[in-house]
Amino acid sequence: NPVKKIPDSHEITLQHGTKTVSALGLDPSGARLITGGYDYDVKFWDFAGMDASLQAFRSLQPCECHQIKSLQYSSTGDVILVVSGNSQAKVLDRDGFPVMECIKGDQYIVDMTNTKGHTAMLNSGCWHPKIKEEFLTCSNDGTVRTWDVNNEKKHKSVFKPRSVQGKRVIPTTCTYSRDGKLIAAGCQDGSIQIWDRNMSVHTKFHCRQAHAPGTDTSCLTFSYDGTVLASRGGDDTLKIWDIRQFKKPLNSAERLPSFFPMTDCCFSPDDKILVTGTSVKKGGGSGKLFFFYRETFQKLYEIEVTDASVVRCLWHPKLNQIMVGTGNGLAKVYYDPVKSQRGAKLCVVKTKRKERQAETLTQDYIITPHALPMFREPRQRSTRKQLEKDRLDPMKSHKPEPPVAGPGRGGRVGTHGGTLSSYIVKNIALDKTDDSNPREAILRHAKEAEENPYWVAPAYAK
């Protein structure tokens, strides 16, 4: 029974942010997950290094203020292709540091073959499955281009999709076949066009009305055996094709709403099941993950993911876990403790790290067995009690001295300030002599003057 192979008995939720998670990438070994979203962030999750609190270990914005359209690790897993809403794709290394950025084309040149790069917003991109330096991008300027990581100055080759009238059409998604010999693009006029990778002029296979014209075909993916192609349309359908008989689909499924230009579909690792997600409006139920049997296209199974759209899905063949990106900023990982390997299983078992208490206050306790009683330190009962005691001791806990109230004492200046003028003003205010009655002020000294005449009386005595 194929349903038994779906690993969904357990799930973990990674909180990417609050906006749509529009891109997911897992490296070939399955150790590291990257998520990208409409909030311009790319977050890195390391399953082996993450504990049960499920925190990303790095977050960056590689393309300033552009939504992330697609993220993918290369076949060796050492670099990441970042496709965002601007016209220049970027390649980062696995820690998020830039390796190269494609050049921007000249938007005033009409012939797209003569410009060195894309001139309009990118829609999608992916790595060559066999050649680790080559990748593919498609853009609103109506071209699909291949690139070499070591040469950012110019593309390798250009493929130009054309409509029935020979006019240019915009490719919304692109992919390589599993052997890397074919390049497929889904276009806005509803067509799917496939070229030989080495012959960029004419298409090798072509289906004019694959999906409804004017809708964005959001995903094309080849099966693992390379014989069929699945396409996810913006016209709420999922279709599967044999490219040698490209007139009509082998099977198709209707009523699968999709509001996102990157809603994708993928094959299960054993190639028997096809998975896709559905979109919902706010408050319109929950987004689901649908599983179809590849041969008959009957619906095998569905998972209610969350109360928002399901945008990205990724079924990793090595881990046998399903990653899902949703419209409310979550990345969910479905797994089965028995059938899945590593991945989410590694971080669920790790307990959350406790916050370390402030250990800076404890004093080293010196044991001196033969010391005299007067010098002997009291035995410590427990560090916690000692910590509380030390907290109350102003010297040990480095308690800052409170501000001086009133006049300054012990070399510290009072609160009115330390300038000379303030000091003089203060002294005038503190002058305690009472000058209210000058006669009495003089008469205060009368008795002392009489007994011990010094200034006036001796002079007049003579």
JOVENSUL-V925048 format. One record per pair of residues at least 4 apart in sequence whose C-alpha atoms are under 8 Angstrom apart, sorted by sequence separation. I is the first residue (numbers start at 1). J is the second residue. D is the distance in whole Angstrom. If there is no record, write none. Layout:
I,J,D + I,J,D
This chain:
1,5,8 + 2,6,7 + 26,30,6 + 27,31,7 + 36,40,7 + 37,41,6 + 46,50,6 + 50,54,6 + 51,55,8 + 61,65,8 + 73,77,5 + 74,78,7 + 84,88,8 + 92,96,5 + 93,97,5 + 111,115,7 + 118,122,8 + 128,132,6 + 138,142,8 + 139,143,6 + 147,151,8 + 148,152,7 + 151,155,8 + 162,166,5 + 163,167,5 + 176,180,5 + 177,181,6 + 186,190,7 + 187,191,5 + 195,199,7 + 196,200,7 + 209,213,7 + 211,215,8 + 222,226,6 + 223,227,7 + 232,236,8 + 233,237,5 + 241,245,8 + 242,246,6 + 259,263,8 + 267,271,6 + 268,272,6 + 280,284,6 + 281,285,8 + 293,297,5 + 306,310,8 + 316,320,5 + 317,321,8 + 325,329,7 + 326,330,5 + 335,339,8 + 336,340,5 + 337,341,8 + 341,345,7 + 342,346,6 + 343,347,8 + 344,348,6 + 345,349,7 + 346,350,7 + 371,375,6 + 372,376,6 + 381,385,7 + 382,386,6 + 383,387,6 + 384,388,6 + 385,389,6 + 386,390,6 + 387,391,6 + 388,392,7 + 389,393,6 + 390,394,8 + 393,397,6 + 394,398,6 + 395,399,7 + 404,408,6 + 408,412,5 + 409,413,7 + 413,417,7 + 414,418,8 + 418,422,7 + 419,423,6 + 420,424,6 + 421,425,6 + 422,426,6 + 423,427,6 + 424,428,6 + 425,429,6 + 426,430,6 + 427,431,6 + 437,441,6 + 438,442,6 + 439,443,6 + 440,444,6 + 441,445,8 + 442,446,7 + 443,447,8 + 445,449,6 + 446,450,6 + 447,451,6 + 448,452,6 + 449,453,5 + 453,457,6 + 454,458,6 + 455,459,7 + 456,460,7 + 457,461,6 + 458,462,7 + 16,21,7 + 26,31,8 + 27,32,6 + 36,41,6 + 37,42,7 + 45,50,7 + 50,55,7 + 63,68,8 + 73,78,7 + 74,79,6 + 83,88,8 + 84,89,7 + 92,97,5 + 93,98,6 + 109,114,7 + 127,132,7 + 128,133,8 + 138,143,6 + 139,144,7 + 147,152,8 + 162,167,5 + 163,168,6 + 176,181,7 + 177,182,5 + 186,191,6 + 187,192,6 + 195,200,7 + 222,227,7 + 223,228,6 + 232,237,6 + 233,238,6 + 241,246,7 + 258,263,7 + 267,272,7 + 268,273,5 + 280,285,7 + 292,297,5 + 293,298,6 + 305,310,7 + 315,320,7 + 316,321,6 + 325,330,6 + 326,331,6 + 335,340,6 + 371,376,6 + 381,386,8 + 391,396,7 + 392,397,7 + 394,399,5 + 404,409,8 + 408,413,4 + 409,414,8 + 413,418,6 + 417,422,7 + 418,423,7 + 448,453,8 + 449,454,7 + 453,458,7 + 26,32,6 + 27,33,7 + 36,42,4 + 50,56,8 + 73,79,6 + 74,80,6 + 83,89,5 + 92,98,4 + 93,99,6 + 109,115,7 + 128,134,6 + 138,144,4 + 162,168,5 + 163,169,6 + 176,182,6 + 177,183,6 + 186,192,5 + 187,193,8 + 211,217,7 + 222,228,6 + 223,229,6 + 232,238,5 + 233,239,8 + 267,273,6 + 268,274,6 + 280,286,7 + 292,298,6 + 293,299,6 + 315,321,6 + 316,322,6 + 325,331,5 + 326,332,8 + 380,386,7 + 390,396,6 + 391,397,5 + 394,400,8 + 407,413,7 + 408,414,4 + 416,422,7 + 417,423,8 + 435,441,7 + 26,33,5 + 35,42,6 + 36,43,6 + 50,57,8 + 73,80,4 + 74,81,7 + 82,89,6 + 83,90,7 + 91,98,6 + 92,99,5 + 127,134,6 + 128,135,5 + 137,144,6 + 138,145,6 + 147,154,8 + 148,155,7 + 161,168,6 + 162,169,6 + 176,183,5 + 177,184,7 + 185,192,6 + 186,193,7 + 195,202,7 + 196,203,7 + 222,229,4 + 223,230,7 + 231,238,6 + 232,239,7 + 241,248,7 + 242,249,7 + 267,274,5 + 268,275,7 + 280,287,6 + 292,299,5 + 293,300,6 + 315,322,4 + 316,323,8 + 324,331,6 + 325,332,7 + 390,397,6 + 407,414,5 + 408,415,8 + 434,441,8 + 25,33,6 + 26,34,6 + 34,42,7 + 35,43,5 + 72,80,5 + 73,81,6 + 81,89,7 + 82,90,5 + 90,98,7 + 91,99,5 + 92,100,7 + 107,115,8 + 127,135,4 + 128,136,7 + 136,144,7 + 137,145,5 + 147,155,5 + 148,156,7 + 160,168,7 + 161,169,6 + 175,183,6 + 176,184,6 + 184,192,7 + 185,193,5 + 195,203,5 + 196,204,6 + 221,229,6 + 222,230,6 + 230,238,7 + 231,239,5 + 241,249,5 + 242,250,7 + 266,274,6 + 267,275,6 + 279,287,6 + 291,299,6 + 292,300,5 + 314,322,6 + 315,323,6 + 323,331,7 + 324,332,5 + 337,345,7 + 368,376,7 + 404,412,8 + 406,414,6 + 407,415,8 + 24,33,7 + 25,34,5 + 34,43,6 + 35,44,7 + 71,80,7 + 72,81,5 + 81,90,6 + 82,91,6 + 90,99,8 + 91,100,5 + 106,115,6 + 126,135,6 + 127,136,6 + 136,145,6 + 137,146,6 + 146,155,6 + 147,156,5 + 161,170,7 + 174,183,7 + 175,184,5 + 184,193,6 + 185,194,6 + 194,203,6 + 195,204,5 + 220,229,7 + 221,230,5 + 230,239,6 + 231,240,6 + 240,249,6 + 241,250,5 + 265,274,7 + 266,275,5 + 278,287,6 + 279,288,8 + 290,299,7 + 291,300,6 + 292,301,7 + 313,322,7 + 314,323,5 + 323,332,6 + 324,333,6 + 335,344,7 + 404,413,7 + 405,414,7 + 406,415,7 + 24,34,6 + 25,35,7 + 34,44,5 + 45,55,7 + 46,56,7 + 71,81,6 + 72,82,7 + 81,91,5 + 82,92,7 + 90,100,6 + 91,101,6 + 105,115,5 + 106,116,7 + 125,135,7 + 126,136,5 + 136,146,4 + 145,155,6 + 146,156,5 + 147,157,7 + 161,171,7 + 174,184,6 + 175,185,7 + 184,194,4 + 193,203,6 + 194,204,6 + 195,205,7 + 220,230,6 + 221,231,7 + 230,240,4 + 231,241,8 + 239,249,6 + 240,250,6 + 241,251,7 + 265,275,5 + 266,276,7 + 277,287,7 + 278,288,6 + 290,300,8 + 291,301,5 + 313,323,6 + 314,324,6 + 323,333,5 + 335,345,8 + 367,377,8 + 404,414,5 + 405,415,7 + 24,35,5 + 33,44,6 + 34,45,6 + 45,56,5 + 46,57,7 + 70,81,8 + 71,82,5 + 80,91,5 + 81,92,7 + 90,101,4 + 105,116,5 + 106,117,8 + 125,136,5 + 126,137,7 + 135,146,6 + 136,147,6 + 145,156,7 + 146,157,5 + 174,185,4 + 183,194,6 + 184,195,6 + 193,204,8 + 194,205,5 + 220,231,5 + 229,240,6 + 230,241,6 + 239,250,8 + 240,251,6 + 265,276,4 + 277,288,6 + 278,289,7 + 290,301,6 + 291,302,6 + 312,323,8 + 313,324,4 + 322,333,6 + 323,334,6 + 333,344,7 + 366,377,8 + 403,414,8 + 404,415,6 + 23,35,6 + 24,36,6 + 32,44,7 + 33,45,5 + 44,56,6 + 45,57,6 + 70,82,6 + 71,83,6 + 79,91,7 + 80,92,5 + 89,101,6 + 90,102,6 + 104,116,7 + 105,117,4 + 107,119,5 + 125,137,4 + 134,146,7 + 135,147,5 + 145,157,6 + 146,158,7 + 173,185,6 + 174,186,6 + 182,194,7 + 183,195,5 + 193,205,6 + 194,206,6 + 219,231,6 + 220,232,7 + 228,240,7 + 229,241,5 + 239,251,6 + 240,252,6 + 264,276,6 + 265,277,7 + 277,289,4 + 278,290,8 + 290,302,5 + 312,324,5 + 313,325,6 + 321,333,7 + 322,334,5 + 403,415,7 + 22,35,8 + 23,36,5 + 32,45,6 + 33,46,6 + 43,56,6 + 44,57,6 + 45,58,7 + 69,82,8 + 70,83,5 + 79,92,6 + 80,93,6 + 88,101,6 + 89,102,5 + 103,116,7 + 104,117,5 + 105,118,5 + 106,119,6 + 124,137,6 + 125,138,6 + 134,147,6 + 135,148,7 + 145,158,5 + 172,185,7 + 173,186,5 + 182,195,6 + 183,196,6 + 193,206,5 + 218,231,8 + 219,232,5 + 228,241,6 + 229,242,6 + 239,252,4 + 263,276,8 + 264,277,7 + 276,289,6 + 277,290,6 + 289,302,5 + 290,303,7 + 311,324,7 + 312,325,5 + 321,334,6 + 322,335,7 + 21,35,7 + 22,36,6 + 23,37,6 + 32,46,5 + 33,47,8 + 43,57,8 + 44,58,5 + 68,82,7 + 69,83,5 + 70,84,7 + 79,93,4 + 80,94,6 + 88,102,5 + 103,117,5 + 104,118,6 + 105,119,5 + 123,137,8 + 124,138,6 + 134,148,5 + 135,149,8 + 144,158,6 + 145,159,6 + 171,185,6 + 172,186,6 + 173,187,7 + 182,196,5 + 183,197,6 + 192,206,6 + 193,207,6 + 217,231,7 + 218,232,6 + 219,233,7 + 228,242,5 + 229,243,7 + 238,252,6 + 239,253,6 + 263,277,7 + 275,289,7 + 276,290,5 + 288,302,7 + 289,303,5 + 310,324,7 + 311,325,6 + 312,326,7 + 321,335,5 + 21,36,6 + 22,37,5 + 31,46,6 + 32,47,6 + 43,58,6 + 44,59,6 + 68,83,6 + 69,84,5 + 78,93,6 + 79,94,5 + 88,103,6 + 102,117,7 + 103,118,8 + 104,119,6 + 122,137,7 + 123,138,6 + 124,139,7 + 133,148,6 + 134,149,6 + 143,158,7 + 144,159,5 + 171,186,6 + 172,187,5 + 181,196,6 + 182,197,5 + 191,206,7 + 192,207,5 + 217,232,6 + 218,233,6 + 227,242,7 + 228,243,7 + 237,252,7 + 238,253,5 + 263,278,8 + 275,290,6 + 276,291,7 + 288,303,5 + 289,304,7 + 310,325,6 + 311,326,5 + 320,335,7 + 321,336,8 + 21,37,4 + 22,38,7 + 31,47,6 + 43,59,4 + 68,84,4 + 69,85,7 + 78,94,5 + 88,104,6 + 122,138,6 + 123,139,5 + 133,149,5 + 143,159,6 + 144,160,6 + 171,187,4 + 172,188,7 + 181,197,5 + 191,207,6 + 192,208,7 + 217,233,4 + 218,234,6 + 227,243,8 + 237,253,6 + 238,254,7 + 275,291,5 + 288,304,5 + 289,305,7 + 310,326,5 + 311,327,7 + 20,37,5 + 21,38,7 + 31,48,7 + 42,59,6 + 43,60,7 + 67,84,6 + 68,85,7 + 77,94,7 + 87,104,6 + 122,139,4 + 123,140,7 + 133,150,7 + 143,160,5 + 144,161,8 + 170,187,6 + 171,188,6 + 180,197,8 + 181,198,8 + 191,208,4 + 192,209,8 + 216,233,6 + 217,234,5 + 237,254,5 + 274,291,6 + 275,292,6 + 287,304,6 + 288,305,5 + 309,326,6 + 310,327,6 + 19,37,7 + 20,38,5 + 41,59,6 + 42,60,5 + 66,84,6 + 67,85,5 + 121,139,6 + 122,140,6 + 142,160,6 + 143,161,7 + 169,187,6 + 170,188,6 + 190,208,7 + 191,209,5 + 192,210,6 + 215,233,7 + 216,234,5 + 217,235,8 + 236,254,6 + 237,255,6 + 238,256,7 + 273,291,6 + 274,292,5 + 286,304,6 + 287,305,6 + 288,306,8 + 308,326,6 + 309,327,5 + 16,35,7 + 19,38,6 + 20,39,8 + 41,60,6 + 42,61,6 + 66,85,5 + 120,139,6 + 121,140,5 + 142,161,7 + 169,188,6 + 170,189,8 + 190,209,6 + 191,210,5 + 215,234,5 + 216,235,8 + 236,255,5 + 237,256,6 + 260,279,8 + 273,292,6 + 274,293,6 + 286,305,7 + 287,306,6 + 308,327,5 + 309,328,8 + 320,339,7 + 321,340,6 + 19,39,6 + 41,61,5 + 42,62,7 + 66,86,6 + 120,140,5 + 121,141,7 + 169,189,7 + 189,209,8 + 190,210,6 + 191,211,7 + 215,235,6 + 236,256,5 + 237,257,8 + 258,278,6 + 259,279,6 + 273,293,5 + 274,294,6 + 286,306,5 + 287,307,6 + 306,326,8 + 308,328,6 + 320,340,5 + 321,341,8 + 16,37,8 + 18,39,8 + 40,61,6 + 41,62,8 + 63,84,7 + 118,139,7 + 120,141,5 + 190,211,4 + 212,233,8 + 236,257,5 + 256,277,8 + 257,278,5 + 258,279,5 + 272,293,6 + 273,294,5 + 286,307,4 + 287,308,5 + 288,309,8 + 289,310,7 + 319,340,6 + 320,341,7 + 362,383,7 + 17,39,8 + 40,62,8 + 119,141,6 + 190,212,5 + 191,213,8 + 211,233,6 + 235,257,8 + 236,258,6 + 256,278,6 + 257,279,5 + 258,280,8 + 272,294,5 + 285,307,6 + 286,308,6 + 287,309,5 + 288,310,6 + 319,341,5 + 321,343,8 + 40,63,7 + 63,86,8 + 118,141,7 + 189,212,7 + 190,213,4 + 212,235,6 + 234,257,8 + 235,258,8 + 256,279,8 + 257,280,7 + 271,294,8 + 272,295,7 + 284,307,8 + 285,308,8 + 286,309,7 + 287,310,5 + 318,341,7 + 319,342,6 + 40,64,7 + 161,185,8 + 189,213,4 + 190,214,7 + 211,235,7 + 234,258,6 + 283,307,7 + 319,343,6 + 362,386,7 + 40,65,6 + 118,143,8 + 188,213,6 + 189,214,5 + 190,215,7 + 233,258,8 + 234,259,7 + 362,387,6 + 40,66,6 + 42,68,8 + 142,168,6 + 161,187,8 + 163,189,7 + 188,214,5 + 189,215,7 + 190,216,8 + 234,260,8 + 282,308,7 + 361,387,7 + 16,43,7 + 40,67,5 + 41,68,8 + 142,169,6 + 143,170,7 + 144,171,7 + 188,215,6 + 190,217,7 + 234,261,7 + 280,307,8 + 281,308,7 + 38,66,8 + 39,67,7 + 40,68,6 + 142,170,4 + 143,171,7 + 188,216,6 + 280,308,6 + 281,309,8 + 362,390,7 + 38,67,5 + 88,117,8 + 141,170,7 + 142,171,6 + 187,216,7 + 188,217,7 + 279,308,7 + 280,309,5 + 361,390,7 + 37,67,6 + 38,68,6 + 88,118,7 + 140,170,5 + 144,174,8 + 187,217,7 + 279,309,4 + 361,391,7 + 37,68,5 + 87,118,6 + 112,143,7 + 139,170,7 + 140,171,7 + 186,217,6 + 232,263,7 + 278,309,6 + 279,310,6 + 36,68,6 + 37,69,8 + 87,119,6 + 139,171,6 + 140,172,8 + 161,193,7 + 186,218,8 + 232,264,6 + 277,309,8 + 278,310,5 + 279,311,7 + 36,69,8 + 87,120,5 + 89,122,8 + 138,171,6 + 139,172,7 + 186,219,8 + 232,265,6 + 277,310,5 + 278,311,7 + 36,70,7 + 86,120,7 + 87,121,5 + 88,122,7 + 138,172,7 + 186,220,7 + 231,265,7 + 277,311,6 + 36,71,7 + 86,121,5 + 87,122,5 + 138,173,7 + 185,220,7 + 230,265,8 + 277,312,7 + 361,396,7 + 35,71,8 + 60,96,8 + 85,121,5 + 86,122,6 + 138,174,6 + 159,195,8 + 184,220,8 + 277,313,7 + 361,397,6 + 34,71,7 + 84,121,8 + 85,122,6 + 116,153,7 + 117,154,6 + 137,174,7 + 276,313,7 + 84,122,6 + 85,123,7 + 116,154,5 + 117,155,6 + 136,174,8 + 205,243,7 + 210,248,8 + 275,313,8 + 83,122,7 + 84,123,8 + 116,155,6 + 136,175,7 + 205,244,8 + 207,246,6 + 210,249,8 + 14,54,6 + 15,55,8 + 83,123,7 + 160,200,8 + 206,246,7 + 207,247,6 + 13,54,8 + 14,55,7 + 83,124,6 + 144,185,8 + 159,200,5 + 160,201,8 + 205,246,7 + 83,125,6 + 158,200,7 + 159,201,7 + 218,260,8 + 157,200,7 + 218,261,5 + 219,262,7 + 224,267,8 + 81,125,8 + 164,208,8 + 172,216,6 + 173,217,7 + 177,221,8 + 178,222,7 + 217,261,7 + 218,262,5 + 219,263,7 + 220,264,8 + 221,265,7 + 223,267,6 + 253,297,7 + 23,68,7 + 27,72,8 + 28,73,7 + 81,126,7 + 113,158,6 + 172,217,6 + 173,218,6 + 174,219,8 + 175,220,7 + 177,222,6 + 178,223,8 + 216,261,6 + 218,263,6 + 219,264,5 + 220,265,8 + 221,266,7 + 224,269,8 + 251,296,8 + 252,297,7 + 22,68,7 + 23,69,6 + 24,70,7 + 25,71,5 + 26,72,7 + 27,73,5 + 81,127,8 + 112,158,8 + 172,218,6 + 173,219,6 + 174,220,7 + 175,221,7 + 178,224,7 + 218,264,6 + 219,265,7 + 225,271,8 + 251,297,6 + 269,315,7 + 22,69,6 + 23,70,5 + 24,71,6 + 25,72,5 + 26,73,7 + 27,74,8 + 28,75,7 + 129,176,7 + 173,220,7 + 178,225,8 + 179,226,8 + 224,271,6 + 263,310,8 + 264,311,7 + 265,312,8 + 266,313,7 + 268,315,6 + 269,316,7 + 22,70,7 + 23,71,6 + 24,72,7 + 25,73,6 + 28,76,7 + 29,77,8 + 89,137,8 + 123,171,8 + 124,172,7 + 125,173,8 + 126,174,8 + 128,176,6 + 178,226,6 + 223,271,6 + 263,311,5 + 264,312,6 + 265,313,7 + 266,314,7 + 267,315,7 + 269,317,5 + 28,77,6 + 100,149,7 + 103,152,6 + 123,172,6 + 124,173,5 + 125,174,6 + 126,175,6 + 127,176,8 + 129,178,6 + 130,179,7 + 177,226,7 + 262,311,7 + 263,312,6 + 264,313,6 + 265,314,8 + 266,315,7 + 268,317,7 + 27,77,5 + 100,150,8 + 102,152,5 + 103,153,6 + 123,173,6 + 124,174,6 + 125,175,7 + 126,176,8 + 129,179,7 + 130,180,6 + 262,312,7 + 101,152,6 + 102,153,7 + 103,154,7 + 129,180,6 + 260,311,7 + 269,320,7 + 75,127,7 + 87,139,7 + 100,152,6 + 102,154,8 + 128,180,6 + 74,127,6 + 75,128,8 + 69,123,7 + 70,124,6 + 72,126,7 + 73,127,8 + 74,128,8 + 75,129,6 + 83,137,8 + 69,124,6 + 70,125,7 + 72,127,7 + 74,129,8 + 75,130,7 + 76,132,7 + 75,132,6 + 74,132,6 + 91,149,8 + 172,261,8 + 69,262,7 + 22,262,7 + 2,272,8 + 2,273,8 + 30,316,7 + 24,312,7 + 30,318,7 + 22,311,6 + 23,312,7 + 24,313,8 + 29,318,7 + 30,319,6 + 21,311,7 + 22,312,7 + 24,314,8 + 26,316,8 + 28,318,8 + 21,312,8 + 37,329,8 + 54,347,8 + 48,343,7 + 52,347,6 + 35,331,8 + 47,343,5 + 51,347,5 + 52,348,5 + 3,300,7 + 47,344,6 + 50,347,5 + 51,348,7 + 52,349,7 + 3,301,7 + 48,346,6 + 49,347,7 + 51,349,8 + 52,350,6 + 53,351,8 + 24,323,8 + 47,346,6 + 48,347,6 + 51,350,5 + 52,351,6 + 53,352,6 + 47,347,6 + 50,350,8 + 51,351,6 + 52,352,5 + 24,325,7 + 51,352,6 + 23,325,7 + 51,353,7 + 22,325,7 + 21,325,5 + 22,326,8 + 20,325,8 + 21,326,6 + 22,327,8 + 20,326,6 + 21,327,6 + 20,327,4 + 21,328,7 + 19,327,7 + 20,328,5 + 21,329,5 + 19,328,5 + 20,329,5 + 21,330,7 + 18,328,6 + 19,329,5 + 20,330,8 + 21,331,7 + 17,328,8 + 18,329,4 + 17,329,5 + 18,330,8 + 31,343,6 + 7,320,7 + 16,329,5 + 17,330,7 + 30,343,6 + 7,321,6 + 8,322,8 + 15,329,6 + 16,330,6 + 7,322,7 + 15,330,5 + 16,331,7 + 14,330,6 + 15,331,6 + 13,330,7 + 14,331,5 + 13,331,6 + 14,332,6 + 13,332,5 + 14,333,8 + 12,332,6 + 13,333,6 + 11,332,7 + 12,333,5 + 11,333,5 + 12,334,7 + 11,334,4 + 10,334,6 + 11,335,6 + 9,334,7 + 10,335,5 + 8,334,5 + 9,335,6 + 10,336,6 + 7,334,6 + 8,335,5 + 9,336,5 + 10,337,8 + 7,335,5 + 8,336,6 + 9,337,8 + 7,336,5 + 7,339,7 + 12,344,7 + 7,340,7 + 5,339,8
